[in-house]
Amino acid sequence: MREFYLGVKFSLSYFSAIPISFKSSDELSTPKILGSMLFFLPFVGLILGAITVMLFILLSHLGWYGAIVSSVVYMMLYGFIHTEAIIDVADAIYAKRCGKDAFKIIKESTVGAIGVLYALGYTLMKIAGIVYLLNHHLYLEFISVLIISRLSLVVLIDSLDFKSLFVTQLKNALSWQYLIGTFILSLLIGTLLTPFFIILMVFGFALALGIAIYLGKRLGFINGDVLGASLEGVELLLFLIIAFWL
């Protein structure tokens, strides 16, 4: 039970900017803790989405301005870690086109102009999508997308091979019990949020696999940055689908 508790804390501390503290004696690299970390990942999206929606409700009298503030706060809540992955992936792809080592470039701490421009363009589109959903009171659909985007990462980790020691360690820790458990619980919560959850989930999984495989072919490998960029792509495209559909 303690390992599951630590896994929940680890998931929140790693995939969000919510301040979480650990004891120096806590060992976070065991398979059970890493498996629990992935089990809880979709519900990090649930928590961040609920915080974002509550903030917008408080700021709703400000109209579009309140929606923009809430949208940016959502991205701050996950520390822009997935958005930063877009910069790294874009830089690495363009570097490879110039004959450079894409893996070396993606691991560098510096960023290039191309990556920044891609991330800027993506961020504008994502904020616009969130503002649209919030202003049209599609709160539950918004939260559903955040659950699906993170559940899709669990599916990718289980399905693909990675050039990353940490992600490979996560993959090895992801037993079928954790995979099926997080899938069923996400499905139960999601169907309570919206009757379209299963349809959105199918789209989300297909988009995540398509984006990850495409980026992997462009780079020559798949790592954690590809996972982050895939999550961002899934959220943006599902926001568009909901905007067209509803």
N, C-alpha and C positions, 0 to 999 in steps of 0.2 A: 504493500500500500504506500509506503514511503517513497518507493521508486517511481510510482505513478504520480505522486504529488510533486516530486522533483522534476519529472518529465513535463508536467503542466507548467511549472515555473520556468523551466528552461525554454519551452516553446514561446511563452510570453516575453521572456527576456531576449531571445534571439530574433524573433520575428516581429517584435514591436518595440516602441520606445518607452513602454510602461516601465517605470523603475522597479526592478526586482532584485532582491539581495539573496546571496547564498552564504553558507558557512564555509570556511576554509576546508573543512573536512568533507564537504559534499563532493562525491565523485560522479561527474556528469557524463562520463564516456561509456558507461555500461550499456549493453544492448537493451535492457529493459527500460532504462531511462530514455535512451534515444528513440526506442519504439514508442514510448508514451509521448515523447515530444512530437512525433509525427501524428500520432493518434489525435492529439489536441490541436494540431495546426489549423484545420477548418474552423475551429471555434475561436481562434484568434481573430479570424475575419468577422465572426458573429459579434465579438466584443467590440472591436474597432468600429464596426458598422453601427452598433447600437449607440456608442458614444457620439459618433458623427451625427446620427439622426436626432438624438436628444439635444445636441448643440444647435442644430438647425432649427428645431422647434423653439428653442429659447430665442433664437435670432430671426425667426421667420418674419417678424414685423419689419425687418430691414430689406425684405425682398431678395433680389438677386445678389445684393452685397452680402447678406447673411449666408446665402448658398455658397458663394465663392469662399468666404472665410471657412465655412464648414468643410468644403472640399479640400482646401489646403491643409486644414488641421488633420483630416483623414490621412493624407500623405505623410504629415509629420508624425502621426501616431505609429506608422511603421518605419519611421526614421529614413524615409526615402531609399531604403536598402534595395528595393526592387527597381526603382527608377534609376538608381546608380548603375544597375546591371545593364540597362539600355546603353549608357555611355560606353561601358567597357566592351560590350558586344559590337556596337557600331564601329568603335575605334579599331577593334581587332579585325573585323571584316574588311575594312578599307585598307588596313595595314597589310593584310594578306594579299589583297589585289596589287599591292606595290612590291610584293615579293618578300615581305618581312614575316617573322615567326608570329603567327596569331596568338599562340598560347603565351608567349613571352610578353606580348603587348597587353593582353587581357589581364595579366598579373601585375602590370606596372601600377604604381600609385598615382602617377600623373594621368591627366586626361587630355584628349585632343579636341580641336575645334569641331570636327565632324560629330563626335560623340555628344558634345554639349548641345549642338544644334538639333540632333535627333531627339535628345531628351527634352529639350525645350518645346519642340513641336509636339511630342507625345504628351507632355504635361499640360499644354494648352488644350489639346483634344480631350484629355481625361477630365480635367476640371470642368470643361464645357459639358461633358456627359453627365458628371455628377450633379452639376447645377441644374441641368434639365430634369433629371430624375427627382431631385429634391423639390424643385419648384412645382412639379406635377404630382407631388405627394406619393411617389412610387417608392416609399420608404422600405417596404418589405422586399420588393424586387431588388433594390439596391443592396440590402443586407444579404439576400440570397446569392447575388453575384460574388460578394466577398467570400462567402463560404465556398462556393463552387471553384473560384480561382485557386484557393488554397488546397482544396480537396484534389484538384487537378495536379498539383505539385506532388502529392502523395502518389497518385497514379503514375506520373512520370518517373518518380524515383523507383517505383517498383518495376516499371516496364523497360527502362533504358539503361545503357551502360555509360559510365561517367569517367572523365579524366579529372577526378577530384578525390582525394583521400577521404575528406570529411563526408561528401555525399555518398561515396561507396560504403563508408562506415554506416551511414544512415540506412542505405539500401539493405545491408546485411542484417541490420537490427529490425527491419520492418517485416515482422512475421505475418502470416496470413490472418492471425487473430486480430492484430492491430489494424490491418488493412480492411478487413471485413467489418470490424467494429466501428471504425470511423466512418466508413461508407454508409452503414445502416443508420447510425445516429445522425449523420448529416442529412440523410434522406428523410428521416422522421421529422427533424426540426425544419428542414426546408419545405416539406409539404404542408406544414402548419403555417409557414410564412406565405406561400403562394402556391396555387394549384398548378402553375406552370414550371415548378421546380425541376421535375424530371426532364422536361424538354430542354430547359436551360442547361441542365447538367450534361446532357448528351452533347449539346453544342459546345459546352465548355471543354469537355474531354477531347472532343474532335479538334477543336481549335488549339488546345494545349499541345497535343501530339503533333499536329501539323506544324505549328510554330517551332517547337523544339527540334523536330527532325529537319526542317528547312534551315534553321540557324546552325544546326550541327553539321549539315552538309557544306554550308558556306564557310564554317570555321575549320572543319576537319575534326571536331571533337565536341563533346557536350560537358559542361561543368555547371557550377552553381550559378554563374552569371546568366547562362542560357535559361536556367530555371526561373530566375528572377524576371528576365525579359519576357518569358512565356507567360508568367502570371500577369504582368502588365498588359500584354497583348490580349489575353483572355478577358480581362476586366474591360478594357476599352471596347472590344468588339461586342461583348455581351451588353454593354450600355447602349451601343448603337442598335443592336437587335431589339432590345426592349423599347427604345425610342421609336423605332419603325413599327413595331408590333402593337404596342399599347398606346 
